[in-house]
Amino acid sequence: MKKLLTIVKDVSIKVSSQITDFLEPTHIYLPIDEETLQNIEIKKVKKGERLYSFENQEIYSSVSGRIVGFLKKENKKYLEIKNDYKEEGTYNGMHEFTTVNIKTNFKEKIKGYSYFNFDIFQDKKILILNGIEDEPYIANRPFLHKYETTSILEMLDCLAEVFCIPEIRLYLKENDRESIEAFQEYIGTYPNMKIYILPDYYPIGNEQIFKDFLKLDDSSVVLTTEIVYDLYVRIIREREKDVTYVTITGDAIENPQVFRVKIGSLASEIVDEYIEFKDKNYIVYLNGLMHRKEIDIEGLVISENVRAIYFMKPLLYNSKKCIHCGKCNEVCPRSCNPYLSVQTKGKFMSERCIQCGLCTFICPSFIDFSKVFKEEEGE
């Protein structure tokens, strides 16, 4: 595998060291198809109530309130629920549990549980937590590690014992002091766990790159922090996940922050209430500056797939013709030959491409390879 890179960060793009809760949206919006929408009953709903299925996923309300209509954004439709701020749920209070009864009841709880494939744990020797927050300027995982430390460790310990996995490894980046300190405080009570520190290379957190870098074989099973915590919420707490983490940052705003957000909230509602702009002329990108997916903030609904929103000042330079320097090929961690994509004007794209954005990042001609890839995919 090619040598990975250390990304030199832009000092004008920062992330707050504090987290902000946005847990009382006026409305939430849940994805829905036309057929289901036609059959939806206007009614009151509870937090955690199952409403319908959408694209093979069960849809639950993250608030209590009343169905009042729908929102249409481009080719997508969303069911609109007005929040009554009562937080009336389908469960009563917090479950009382200990690590002992978690393990006792866990096997019974996962029987017939279709949300996750537990077969991946069979005959494994090492259970690995990939706690790497890879994309520059996103700080969601460090906050999840900080606020849900014991939940994450308990879930890992439970999985290891139930499936007879003797070793647990937690992998974190060397510059993620928040996560390292959070886990070090509690990990001593788990003799089968150990923290491993990885260098600040990009894109080391990508699933395939992570496995290749560590030379992992079939005796290991790798889970991200989000997956471990999701399992804890859904199986141990017996609740549906109603909150996610979102970083909002960029060189066009004064006060970048990490938000803990109700799923289904409108991004614009968060921005209007909390974000201060130092430049009104900006471009909005979703989830990462390395691949720069440009979006319209109006109508953007916060889902678990929305990890970061960037407000960036427009670039002061334009793309030039390729000078055939070969730097894009040199940095590609998957040997995808990005140069060939440019030369064929969008007629070639390697199946190995993980869209990490290194080719765009390194290009001295400022060619935006993400646009080339979109052309190839027919977007």
Disulfide bonds with the S-S distance in Angstrom:
none
